[in-house]
Amino acid sequence: MKAPRNRLDRRAVRWWIVQALVVATPPVAVLALLTALIAPARTWLGLSLAITGALAVAYVVVMPWWRYRVHRWEVTDDAVYALSGWWWQRRRITPMARIQTVDTASGPIQRLFGLAGLVVTTASAAGPVHIQGLDRSLAAELAQTLATRAQAIPGDGQ
């Protein structure tokens, strides 16, 4: 199976960086505060801070670009293709005839960057196909296109 050809919007990298900072900053800040306040445990807390800080920096710097290189999507006349993940990569193919609903979704940070996600729901036990990090207007256009195509094809989605 060939990889889907379309990359996500490049702004997704900044969105993932902000998400990574939201996740990585609190443990580093707590360890820094504890290291400063608890003198008897400063050595061990400082070591924990250094390790956690290094892992946090690596996560914030590497993860967004890695995910950007992996994540892809494509819509054809017959199916929706999605490739996602960064450690564990997942390829999904959703035939047009199986599509039940198509939605767009965006959280506050995604909206800040003008991004949205596409959620393609089928009756599959694997759950819906998510394509995150699309331009908001492209996501809305794709949702409309997919809904129209799925309605035109007789199958499970009707």
CNS distance restraints for C-alpha pairs under 8 A (distance, minus, plus):
assign (resid   3 and name CA) (resid  72 and name CA) 7.49 0.50 0.50
assign (resid   3 and name CA) (resid  83 and name CA) 7.20 0.50 0.50
assign (resid   4 and name CA) (resid  72 and name CA) 5.52 0.50 0.50
assign (resid   4 and name CA) (resid  73 and name CA) 5.01 0.50 0.50
assign (resid   4 and name CA) (resid  74 and name CA) 5.11 0.50 0.50
assign (resid   4 and name CA) (resid  81 and name CA) 5.95 0.50 0.50
assign (resid   4 and name CA) (resid  82 and name CA) 6.43 0.50 0.50
assign (resid   4 and name CA) (resid  83 and name CA) 6.88 0.50 0.50
assign (resid   5 and name CA) (resid  72 and name CA) 6.34 0.50 0.50
assign (resid   5 and name CA) (resid  73 and name CA) 6.37 0.50 0.50
assign (resid   5 and name CA) (resid  74 and name CA) 6.03 0.50 0.50
assign (resid   6 and name CA) (resid  72 and name CA) 5.32 0.50 0.50
assign (resid   6 and name CA) (resid  73 and name CA) 5.15 0.50 0.50
assign (resid   6 and name CA) (resid  74 and name CA) 5.76 0.50 0.50
assign (resid   7 and name CA) (resid  68 and name CA) 7.47 0.50 0.50
assign (resid   7 and name CA) (resid  69 and name CA) 7.87 0.50 0.50
assign (resid   7 and name CA) (resid  71 and name CA) 6.53 0.50 0.50
assign (resid   7 and name CA) (resid  72 and name CA) 4.76 0.50 0.50
assign (resid   7 and name CA) (resid  73 and name CA) 6.56 0.50 0.50
assign (resid   8 and name CA) (resid  12 and name CA) 6.85 0.50 0.50
assign (resid   8 and name CA) (resid  68 and name CA) 7.00 0.50 0.50
assign (resid   8 and name CA) (resid  71 and name CA) 6.78 0.50 0.50
assign (resid   8 and name CA) (resid  72 and name CA) 6.27 0.50 0.50
assign (resid   8 and name CA) (resid  73 and name CA) 7.51 0.50 0.50
assign (resid   8 and name CA) (resid 132 and name CA) 7.66 0.50 0.50
assign (resid   8 and name CA) (resid 133 and name CA) 5.64 0.50 0.50
assign (resid   8 and name CA) (resid 134 and name CA) 5.60 0.50 0.50
assign (resid   9 and name CA) (resid 115 and name CA) 7.93 0.50 0.50
assign (resid   9 and name CA) (resid 133 and name CA) 5.97 0.50 0.50
assign (resid   9 and name CA) (resid 134 and name CA) 5.32 0.50 0.50
assign (resid   9 and name CA) (resid 135 and name CA) 6.01 0.50 0.50
assign (resid  10 and name CA) (resid  14 and name CA) 7.87 0.50 0.50
assign (resid  10 and name CA) (resid  68 and name CA) 7.68 0.50 0.50
assign (resid  11 and name CA) (resid  15 and name CA) 6.43 0.50 0.50
assign (resid  11 and name CA) (resid 113 and name CA) 6.57 0.50 0.50
assign (resid  11 and name CA) (resid 115 and name CA) 7.60 0.50 0.50
assign (resid  11 and name CA) (resid 133 and name CA) 7.48 0.50 0.50
assign (resid  12 and name CA) (resid  16 and name CA) 6.08 0.50 0.50
assign (resid  12 and name CA) (resid  64 and name CA) 7.92 0.50 0.50
assign (resid  12 and name CA) (resid  68 and name CA) 7.39 0.50 0.50
assign (resid  12 and name CA) (resid 113 and name CA) 7.92 0.50 0.50
assign (resid  12 and name CA) (resid 115 and name CA) 7.39 0.50 0.50
assign (resid  12 and name CA) (resid 133 and name CA) 4.93 0.50 0.50
assign (resid  12 and name CA) (resid 134 and name CA) 7.55 0.50 0.50
assign (resid  13 and name CA) (resid  17 and name CA) 6.18 0.50 0.50
assign (resid  13 and name CA) (resid  64 and name CA) 5.14 0.50 0.50
assign (resid  13 and name CA) (resid  65 and name CA) 6.27 0.50 0.50
assign (resid  13 and name CA) (resid  68 and name CA) 6.46 0.50 0.50
assign (resid  14 and name CA) (resid  18 and name CA) 6.28 0.50 0.50
assign (resid  14 and name CA) (resid  64 and name CA) 7.60 0.50 0.50
assign (resid  14 and name CA) (resid 113 and name CA) 7.93 0.50 0.50
assign (resid  15 and name CA) (resid  19 and name CA) 6.28 0.50 0.50
assign (resid  15 and name CA) (resid 109 and name CA) 6.71 0.50 0.50
assign (resid  15 and name CA) (resid 110 and name CA) 6.36 0.50 0.50
assign (resid  15 and name CA) (resid 113 and name CA) 6.78 0.50 0.50
assign (resid  16 and name CA) (resid  20 and name CA) 5.98 0.50 0.50
assign (resid  16 and name CA) (resid  63 and name CA) 7.85 0.50 0.50
assign (resid  16 and name CA) (resid  64 and name CA) 5.26 0.50 0.50
assign (resid  17 and name CA) (resid  21 and name CA) 6.16 0.50 0.50
assign (resid  17 and name CA) (resid  60 and name CA) 5.71 0.50 0.50
assign (resid  17 and name CA) (resid  61 and name CA) 7.43 0.50 0.50
assign (resid  17 and name CA) (resid  64 and name CA) 5.95 0.50 0.50
assign (resid  18 and name CA) (resid  22 and name CA) 6.23 0.50 0.50
assign (resid  18 and name CA) (resid 109 and name CA) 7.85 0.50 0.50
assign (resid  19 and name CA) (resid  23 and name CA) 6.41 0.50 0.50
assign (resid  19 and name CA) (resid 109 and name CA) 8.00 0.50 0.50
assign (resid  20 and name CA) (resid  24 and name CA) 5.89 0.50 0.50
assign (resid  20 and name CA) (resid  59 and name CA) 6.95 0.50 0.50
assign (resid  20 and name CA) (resid  60 and name CA) 5.32 0.50 0.50
assign (resid  21 and name CA) (resid  25 and name CA) 5.52 0.50 0.50
assign (resid  21 and name CA) (resid  60 and name CA) 6.38 0.50 0.50
assign (resid  22 and name CA) (resid  26 and name CA) 7.35 0.50 0.50
assign (resid  24 and name CA) (resid  28 and name CA) 6.79 0.50 0.50
assign (resid  24 and name CA) (resid  56 and name CA) 5.32 0.50 0.50
assign (resid  24 and name CA) (resid  59 and name CA) 7.91 0.50 0.50
assign (resid  24 and name CA) (resid  60 and name CA) 7.66 0.50 0.50
assign (resid  25 and name CA) (resid  29 and name CA) 6.00 0.50 0.50
assign (resid  25 and name CA) (resid  56 and name CA) 7.55 0.50 0.50
assign (resid  26 and name CA) (resid  30 and name CA) 6.07 0.50 0.50
assign (resid  27 and name CA) (resid  31 and name CA) 6.12 0.50 0.50
assign (resid  27 and name CA) (resid  52 and name CA) 7.63 0.50 0.50
assign (resid  28 and name CA) (resid  32 and name CA) 6.06 0.50 0.50
assign (resid  28 and name CA) (resid  49 and name CA) 6.29 0.50 0.50
assign (resid  28 and name CA) (resid  52 and name CA) 6.38 0.50 0.50
assign (resid  28 and name CA) (resid  53 and name CA) 5.86 0.50 0.50
assign (resid  28 and name CA) (resid  56 and name CA) 7.76 0.50 0.50
assign (resid  29 and name CA) (resid  33 and name CA) 6.15 0.50 0.50
assign (resid  30 and name CA) (resid  34 and name CA) 6.13 0.50 0.50
assign (resid  31 and name CA) (resid  35 and name CA) 5.94 0.50 0.50
assign (resid  31 and name CA) (resid  45 and name CA) 6.56 0.50 0.50
assign (resid  31 and name CA) (resid  46 and name CA) 7.68 0.50 0.50
assign (resid  31 and name CA) (resid  48 and name CA) 7.31 0.50 0.50
assign (resid  31 and name CA) (resid  49 and name CA) 5.48 0.50 0.50
assign (resid  32 and name CA) (resid  36 and name CA) 6.22 0.50 0.50
assign (resid  32 and name CA) (resid  45 and name CA) 7.99 0.50 0.50
assign (resid  32 and name CA) (resid  46 and name CA) 7.56 0.50 0.50
assign (resid  32 and name CA) (resid  49 and name CA) 6.32 0.50 0.50
assign (resid  33 and name CA) (resid  37 and name CA) 6.15 0.50 0.50
assign (resid  34 and name CA) (resid  38 and name CA) 5.73 0.50 0.50
assign (resid  34 and name CA) (resid  42 and name CA) 7.94 0.50 0.50
assign (resid  34 and name CA) (resid  45 and name CA) 7.03 0.50 0.50
assign (resid  35 and name CA) (resid  39 and name CA) 7.10 0.50 0.50
assign (resid  35 and name CA) (resid  41 and name CA) 7.23 0.50 0.50
assign (resid  35 and name CA) (resid  42 and name CA) 5.02 0.50 0.50
assign (resid  35 and name CA) (resid  43 and name CA) 7.94 0.50 0.50
assign (resid  35 and name CA) (resid  45 and name CA) 5.25 0.50 0.50
assign (resid  35 and name CA) (resid  46 and name CA) 5.73 0.50 0.50
assign (resid  35 and name CA) (resid  49 and name CA) 7.76 0.50 0.50
assign (resid  36 and name CA) (resid  42 and name CA) 7.21 0.50 0.50
assign (resid  38 and name CA) (resid  42 and name CA) 6.05 0.50 0.50
assign (resid  41 and name CA) (resid  45 and name CA) 5.94 0.50 0.50
assign (resid  42 and name CA) (resid  46 and name CA) 5.57 0.50 0.50
assign (resid  43 and name CA) (resid  47 and name CA) 6.17 0.50 0.50
assign (resid  44 and name CA) (resid  48 and name CA) 6.16 0.50 0.50
assign (resid  45 and name CA) (resid  49 and name CA) 5.97 0.50 0.50
assign (resid  46 and name CA) (resid  50 and name CA) 6.11 0.50 0.50
assign (resid  47 and name CA) (resid  51 and name CA) 6.27 0.50 0.50
assign (resid  48 and name CA) (resid  52 and name CA) 5.93 0.50 0.50
assign (resid  49 and name CA) (resid  53 and name CA) 5.68 0.50 0.50
assign (resid  50 and name CA) (resid  54 and name CA) 6.05 0.50 0.50
assign (resid  51 and name CA) (resid  55 and name CA) 6.23 0.50 0.50
assign (resid  52 and name CA) (resid  56 and name CA) 6.00 0.50 0.50
assign (resid  53 and name CA) (resid  57 and name CA) 6.12 0.50 0.50
assign (resid  54 and name CA) (resid  58 and name CA) 6.18 0.50 0.50
assign (resid  55 and name CA) (resid  59 and name CA) 6.06 0.50 0.50
assign (resid  56 and name CA) (resid  60 and name CA) 6.13 0.50 0.50
assign (resid  57 and name CA) (resid  61 and name CA) 6.03 0.50 0.50
assign (resid  58 and name CA) (resid  62 and name CA) 5.64 0.50 0.50
assign (resid  58 and name CA) (resid  63 and name CA) 7.69 0.50 0.50
assign (resid  59 and name CA) (resid  63 and name CA) 5.33 0.50 0.50
assign (resid  60 and name CA) (resid  64 and name CA) 6.98 0.50 0.50
assign (resid  61 and name CA) (resid  65 and name CA) 7.47 0.50 0.50
assign (resid  62 and name CA) (resid  66 and name CA) 6.05 0.50 0.50
assign (resid  63 and name CA) (resid  67 and name CA) 6.02 0.50 0.50
assign (resid  63 and name CA) (resid  86 and name CA) 7.46 0.50 0.50
assign (resid  64 and name CA) (resid  68 and name CA) 6.12 0.50 0.50
assign (resid  65 and name CA) (resid  69 and name CA) 6.23 0.50 0.50
assign (resid  66 and name CA) (resid  70 and name CA) 6.43 0.50 0.50
assign (resid  66 and name CA) (resid  86 and name CA) 6.39 0.50 0.50
assign (resid  67 and name CA) (resid  71 and name CA) 5.82 0.50 0.50
assign (resid  67 and name CA) (resid  84 and name CA) 7.57 0.50 0.50
assign (resid  67 and name CA) (resid  85 and name CA) 6.44 0.50 0.50
assign (resid  67 and name CA) (resid  86 and name CA) 5.19 0.50 0.50
assign (resid  70 and name CA) (resid  83 and name CA) 7.02 0.50 0.50
assign (resid  70 and name CA) (resid  84 and name CA) 6.38 0.50 0.50
assign (resid  70 and name CA) (resid  85 and name CA) 6.96 0.50 0.50
assign (resid  70 and name CA) (resid  86 and name CA) 6.63 0.50 0.50
assign (resid  70 and name CA) (resid  89 and name CA) 7.91 0.50 0.50
assign (resid  71 and name CA) (resid  82 and name CA) 7.58 0.50 0.50
assign (resid  71 and name CA) (resid  83 and name CA) 5.27 0.50 0.50
assign (resid  71 and name CA) (resid  84 and name CA) 4.58 0.50 0.50
assign (resid  71 and name CA) (resid  85 and name CA) 6.75 0.50 0.50
assign (resid  72 and name CA) (resid  82 and name CA) 5.87 0.50 0.50
assign (resid  72 and name CA) (resid  83 and name CA) 5.11 0.50 0.50
assign (resid  72 and name CA) (resid  84 and name CA) 6.76 0.50 0.50
assign (resid  73 and name CA) (resid  80 and name CA) 7.51 0.50 0.50
assign (resid  73 and name CA) (resid  81 and name CA) 5.46 0.50 0.50
assign (resid  73 and name CA) (resid  82 and name CA) 4.44 0.50 0.50
assign (resid  73 and name CA) (resid  83 and name CA) 6.27 0.50 0.50
assign (resid  73 and name CA) (resid 131 and name CA) 7.03 0.50 0.50
assign (resid  74 and name CA) (resid  80 and name CA) 5.95 0.50 0.50
assign (resid  74 and name CA) (resid  81 and name CA) 5.08 0.50 0.50
assign (resid  74 and name CA) (resid  82 and name CA) 6.64 0.50 0.50
assign (resid  75 and name CA) (resid  79 and name CA) 6.07 0.50 0.50
assign (resid  75 and name CA) (resid  80 and name CA) 4.60 0.50 0.50
assign (resid  75 and name CA) (resid  81 and name CA) 6.27 0.50 0.50
assign (resid  76 and name CA) (resid  80 and name CA) 6.44 0.50 0.50
assign (resid  77 and name CA) (resid  96 and name CA) 7.64 0.50 0.50
assign (resid  77 and name CA) (resid 149 and name CA) 7.88 0.50 0.50
assign (resid  78 and name CA) (resid  95 and name CA) 5.85 0.50 0.50
assign (resid  78 and name CA) (resid  96 and name CA) 5.54 0.50 0.50
assign (resid  79 and name CA) (resid  93 and name CA) 6.48 0.50 0.50
assign (resid  79 and name CA) (resid  94 and name CA) 5.27 0.50 0.50
assign (resid  79 and name CA) (resid  95 and name CA) 4.14 0.50 0.50
assign (resid  79 and name CA) (resid  96 and name CA) 4.99 0.50 0.50
assign (resid  80 and name CA) (resid  92 and name CA) 7.94 0.50 0.50
assign (resid  80 and name CA) (resid  93 and name CA) 5.71 0.50 0.50
assign (resid  80 and name CA) (resid  94 and name CA) 5.03 0.50 0.50
assign (resid  80 and name CA) (resid  95 and name CA) 6.44 0.50 0.50
assign (resid  80 and name CA) (resid  96 and name CA) 7.11 0.50 0.50
assign (resid  81 and name CA) (resid  91 and name CA) 7.39 0.50 0.50
assign (resid  81 and name CA) (resid  92 and name CA) 5.71 0.50 0.50
assign (resid  81 and name CA) (resid  93 and name CA) 4.67 0.50 0.50
assign (resid  81 and name CA) (resid  94 and name CA) 6.50 0.50 0.50
assign (resid  82 and name CA) (resid  90 and name CA) 7.91 0.50 0.50
assign (resid  82 and name CA) (resid  91 and name CA) 5.70 0.50 0.50
assign (resid  82 and name CA) (resid  92 and name CA) 5.12 0.50 0.50
assign (resid  82 and name CA) (resid  93 and name CA) 6.61 0.50 0.50
assign (resid  82 and name CA) (resid 129 and name CA) 7.30 0.50 0.50
assign (resid  82 and name CA) (resid 130 and name CA) 7.77 0.50 0.50
assign (resid  82 and name CA) (resid 131 and name CA) 6.76 0.50 0.50
assign (resid  83 and name CA) (resid  89 and name CA) 6.92 0.50 0.50
assign (resid  83 and name CA) (resid  90 and name CA) 5.57 0.50 0.50
assign (resid  83 and name CA) (resid  91 and name CA) 4.48 0.50 0.50
assign (resid  83 and name CA) (resid  92 and name CA) 6.42 0.50 0.50
assign (resid  84 and name CA) (resid  89 and name CA) 5.55 0.50 0.50
assign (resid  84 and name CA) (resid  90 and name CA) 5.36 0.50 0.50
assign (resid  84 and name CA) (resid  91 and name CA) 6.72 0.50 0.50
assign (resid  84 and name CA) (resid 131 and name CA) 7.91 0.50 0.50
assign (resid  85 and name CA) (resid  89 and name CA) 4.40 0.50 0.50
assign (resid  85 and name CA) (resid  90 and name CA) 6.20 0.50 0.50
assign (resid  92 and name CA) (resid 129 and name CA) 7.00 0.50 0.50
assign (resid  94 and name CA) (resid  98 and name CA) 6.73 0.50 0.50
assign (resid  94 and name CA) (resid  99 and name CA) 7.12 0.50 0.50
assign (resid  94 and name CA) (resid 122 and name CA) 7.83 0.50 0.50
assign (resid  94 and name CA) (resid 129 and name CA) 7.71 0.50 0.50
assign (resid  95 and name CA) (resid  99 and name CA) 6.94 0.50 0.50
assign (resid  96 and name CA) (resid 146 and name CA) 7.64 0.50 0.50
assign (resid  96 and name CA) (resid 149 and name CA) 6.96 0.50 0.50
assign (resid  96 and name CA) (resid 150 and name CA) 5.22 0.50 0.50
assign (resid  96 and name CA) (resid 153 and name CA) 7.18 0.50 0.50
assign (resid  97 and name CA) (resid 150 and name CA) 5.86 0.50 0.50
assign (resid  97 and name CA) (resid 153 and name CA) 5.67 0.50 0.50
assign (resid  97 and name CA) (resid 154 and name CA) 6.37 0.50 0.50
assign (resid  97 and name CA) (resid 155 and name CA) 4.82 0.50 0.50
assign (resid  97 and name CA) (resid 156 and name CA) 5.95 0.50 0.50
assign (resid  97 and name CA) (resid 157 and name CA) 5.79 0.50 0.50
assign (resid  98 and name CA) (resid 122 and name CA) 5.66 0.50 0.50
assign (resid  98 and name CA) (resid 123 and name CA) 7.19 0.50 0.50
assign (resid  98 and name CA) (resid 150 and name CA) 7.71 0.50 0.50
assign (resid  98 and name CA) (resid 155 and name CA) 6.49 0.50 0.50
assign (resid  98 and name CA) (resid 156 and name CA) 5.07 0.50 0.50
assign (resid  98 and name CA) (resid 157 and name CA) 4.88 0.50 0.50
assign (resid  99 and name CA) (resid 120 and name CA) 6.69 0.50 0.50
assign (resid  99 and name CA) (resid 121 and name CA) 5.98 0.50 0.50
assign (resid  99 and name CA) (resid 122 and name CA) 4.89 0.50 0.50
assign (resid  99 and name CA) (resid 123 and name CA) 7.91 0.50 0.50
assign (resid  99 and name CA) (resid 147 and name CA) 7.97 0.50 0.50
assign (resid  99 and name CA) (resid 150 and name CA) 6.03 0.50 0.50
assign (resid  99 and name CA) (resid 156 and name CA) 7.41 0.50 0.50
assign (resid  99 and name CA) (resid 157 and name CA) 4.94 0.50 0.50
assign (resid 100 and name CA) (resid 120 and name CA) 7.62 0.50 0.50
assign (resid 100 and name CA) (resid 121 and name CA) 5.60 0.50 0.50
assign (resid 100 and name CA) (resid 122 and name CA) 5.09 0.50 0.50
assign (resid 100 and name CA) (resid 123 and name CA) 7.29 0.50 0.50
assign (resid 100 and name CA) (resid 150 and name CA) 7.68 0.50 0.50
assign (resid 100 and name CA) (resid 156 and name CA) 7.57 0.50 0.50
assign (resid 100 and name CA) (resid 157 and name CA) 4.32 0.50 0.50
assign (resid 100 and name CA) (resid 158 and name CA) 6.97 0.50 0.50
assign (resid 101 and name CA) (resid 120 and name CA) 6.04 0.50 0.50
assign (resid 101 and name CA) (resid 121 and name CA) 5.13 0.50 0.50
assign (resid 101 and name CA) (resid 122 and name CA) 7.04 0.50 0.50
assign (resid 101 and name CA) (resid 147 and name CA) 7.05 0.50 0.50
assign (resid 101 and name CA) (resid 157 and name CA) 7.89 0.50 0.50
assign (resid 102 and name CA) (resid 118 and name CA) 7.15 0.50 0.50
assign (resid 102 and name CA) (resid 119 and name CA) 5.70 0.50 0.50
assign (resid 102 and name CA) (resid 120 and name CA) 4.65 0.50 0.50
assign (resid 102 and name CA) (resid 121 and name CA) 6.23 0.50 0.50
assign (resid 102 and name CA) (resid 143 and name CA) 5.57 0.50 0.50
assign (resid 102 and name CA) (resid 144 and name CA) 7.93 0.50 0.50
assign (resid 102 and name CA) (resid 146 and name CA) 7.02 0.50 0.50
assign (resid 102 and name CA) (resid 147 and name CA) 6.18 0.50 0.50
assign (resid 103 and name CA) (resid 118 and name CA) 5.84 0.50 0.50
assign (resid 103 and name CA) (resid 119 and name CA) 5.06 0.50 0.50
assign (resid 103 and name CA) (resid 120 and name CA) 6.59 0.50 0.50
assign (resid 103 and name CA) (resid 143 and name CA) 6.18 0.50 0.50
assign (resid 104 and name CA) (resid 116 and name CA) 6.50 0.50 0.50
assign (resid 104 and name CA) (resid 117 and name CA) 5.44 0.50 0.50
assign (resid 104 and name CA) (resid 118 and name CA) 4.60 0.50 0.50
assign (resid 104 and name CA) (resid 119 and name CA) 5.97 0.50 0.50
assign (resid 104 and name CA) (resid 139 and name CA) 6.45 0.50 0.50
assign (resid 104 and name CA) (resid 140 and name CA) 6.52 0.50 0.50
assign (resid 104 and name CA) (resid 143 and name CA) 6.85 0.50 0.50
assign (resid 105 and name CA) (resid 116 and name CA) 5.69 0.50 0.50
assign (resid 105 and name CA) (resid 117 and name CA) 5.09 0.50 0.50
assign (resid 105 and name CA) (resid 118 and name CA) 6.42 0.50 0.50
assign (resid 105 and name CA) (resid 119 and name CA) 7.28 0.50 0.50
assign (resid 106 and name CA) (resid 110 and name CA) 5.59 0.50 0.50
assign (resid 106 and name CA) (resid 111 and name CA) 6.12 0.50 0.50
assign (resid 106 and name CA) (resid 115 and name CA) 6.93 0.50 0.50
assign (resid 106 and name CA) (resid 116 and name CA) 4.61 0.50 0.50
assign (resid 106 and name CA) (resid 117 and name CA) 5.94 0.50 0.50
assign (resid 107 and name CA) (resid 111 and name CA) 6.20 0.50 0.50
assign (resid 107 and name CA) (resid 116 and name CA) 7.80 0.50 0.50
assign (resid 108 and name CA) (resid 112 and name CA) 6.21 0.50 0.50
assign (resid 109 and name CA) (resid 113 and name CA) 6.66 0.50 0.50
assign (resid 110 and name CA) (resid 114 and name CA) 6.24 0.50 0.50
assign (resid 110 and name CA) (resid 115 and name CA) 4.90 0.50 0.50
assign (resid 110 and name CA) (resid 116 and name CA) 6.09 0.50 0.50
assign (resid 110 and name CA) (resid 133 and name CA) 7.61 0.50 0.50
assign (resid 111 and name CA) (resid 115 and name CA) 5.51 0.50 0.50
assign (resid 111 and name CA) (resid 116 and name CA) 6.88 0.50 0.50
assign (resid 111 and name CA) (resid 136 and name CA) 7.98 0.50 0.50
assign (resid 114 and name CA) (resid 135 and name CA) 6.19 0.50 0.50
assign (resid 114 and name CA) (resid 136 and name CA) 5.70 0.50 0.50
assign (resid 115 and name CA) (resid 133 and name CA) 5.64 0.50 0.50
assign (resid 115 and name CA) (resid 134 and name CA) 5.38 0.50 0.50
assign (resid 115 and name CA) (resid 135 and name CA) 4.65 0.50 0.50
assign (resid 115 and name CA) (resid 136 and name CA) 4.67 0.50 0.50
assign (resid 116 and name CA) (resid 132 and name CA) 6.43 0.50 0.50
assign (resid 116 and name CA) (resid 133 and name CA) 5.82 0.50 0.50
assign (resid 116 and name CA) (resid 134 and name CA) 5.37 0.50 0.50
assign (resid 116 and name CA) (resid 135 and name CA) 6.14 0.50 0.50
assign (resid 116 and name CA) (resid 136 and name CA) 4.81 0.50 0.50
assign (resid 116 and name CA) (resid 139 and name CA) 6.27 0.50 0.50
assign (resid 117 and name CA) (resid 130 and name CA) 6.83 0.50 0.50
assign (resid 117 and name CA) (resid 131 and name CA) 5.46 0.50 0.50
assign (resid 117 and name CA) (resid 132 and name CA) 4.09 0.50 0.50
assign (resid 117 and name CA) (resid 133 and name CA) 5.82 0.50 0.50
assign (resid 117 and name CA) (resid 134 and name CA) 5.94 0.50 0.50
assign (resid 117 and name CA) (resid 136 and name CA) 7.76 0.50 0.50
assign (resid 117 and name CA) (resid 139 and name CA) 6.48 0.50 0.50
assign (resid 118 and name CA) (resid 129 and name CA) 7.95 0.50 0.50
assign (resid 118 and name CA) (resid 130 and name CA) 5.74 0.50 0.50
assign (resid 118 and name CA) (resid 131 and name CA) 5.07 0.50 0.50
assign (resid 118 and name CA) (resid 132 and name CA) 6.35 0.50 0.50
assign (resid 118 and name CA) (resid 134 and name CA) 7.75 0.50 0.50
assign (resid 118 and name CA) (resid 139 and name CA) 5.92 0.50 0.50
assign (resid 118 and name CA) (resid 142 and name CA) 7.93 0.50 0.50
assign (resid 118 and name CA) (resid 143 and name CA) 6.94 0.50 0.50
assign (resid 119 and name CA) (resid 128 and name CA) 6.34 0.50 0.50
assign (resid 119 and name CA) (resid 129 and name CA) 5.73 0.50 0.50
assign (resid 119 and name CA) (resid 130 and name CA) 4.74 0.50 0.50
assign (resid 119 and name CA) (resid 131 and name CA) 6.59 0.50 0.50
assign (resid 120 and name CA) (resid 128 and name CA) 5.41 0.50 0.50
assign (resid 120 and name CA) (resid 129 and name CA) 5.03 0.50 0.50
assign (resid 120 and name CA) (resid 130 and name CA) 6.53 0.50 0.50
assign (resid 121 and name CA) (resid 127 and name CA) 6.93 0.50 0.50
assign (resid 121 and name CA) (resid 128 and name CA) 4.33 0.50 0.50
assign (resid 121 and name CA) (resid 129 and name CA) 6.45 0.50 0.50
assign (resid 122 and name CA) (resid 127 and name CA) 7.07 0.50 0.50
assign (resid 122 and name CA) (resid 128 and name CA) 6.14 0.50 0.50
assign (resid 122 and name CA) (resid 157 and name CA) 7.22 0.50 0.50
assign (resid 123 and name CA) (resid 127 and name CA) 7.51 0.50 0.50
assign (resid 124 and name CA) (resid 128 and name CA) 7.53 0.50 0.50
assign (resid 134 and name CA) (resid 138 and name CA) 6.56 0.50 0.50
assign (resid 134 and name CA) (resid 139 and name CA) 5.86 0.50 0.50
assign (resid 135 and name CA) (resid 139 and name CA) 6.13 0.50 0.50
assign (resid 136 and name CA) (resid 140 and name CA) 6.37 0.50 0.50
assign (resid 137 and name CA) (resid 141 and name CA) 6.15 0.50 0.50
assign (resid 138 and name CA) (resid 142 and name CA) 6.00 0.50 0.50
assign (resid 139 and name CA) (resid 143 and name CA) 6.09 0.50 0.50
assign (resid 140 and name CA) (resid 144 and name CA) 6.33 0.50 0.50
assign (resid 141 and name CA) (resid 145 and name CA) 6.15 0.50 0.50
assign (resid 142 and name CA) (resid 146 and name CA) 5.91 0.50 0.50
assign (resid 143 and name CA) (resid 147 and name CA) 6.05 0.50 0.50
assign (resid 144 and name CA) (resid 148 and name CA) 6.15 0.50 0.50
assign (resid 145 and name CA) (resid 149 and name CA) 6.15 0.50 0.50
assign (resid 146 and name CA) (resid 150 and name CA) 5.91 0.50 0.50
assign (resid 147 and name CA) (resid 151 and name CA) 6.17 0.50 0.50
assign (resid 148 and name CA) (resid 152 and name CA) 6.41 0.50 0.50
assign (resid 149 and name CA) (resid 153 and name CA) 6.60 0.50 0.50
assign (resid 150 and name CA) (resid 154 and name CA) 7.95 0.50 0.50
assign (resid 150 and name CA) (resid 157 and name CA) 6.89 0.50 0.50
assign (resid 151 and name CA) (resid 157 and name CA) 7.53 0.50 0.50
assign (resid 151 and name CA) (resid 158 and name CA) 6.79 0.50 0.50
assign (resid 154 and name CA) (resid 158 and name CA) 6.67 0.50 0.50
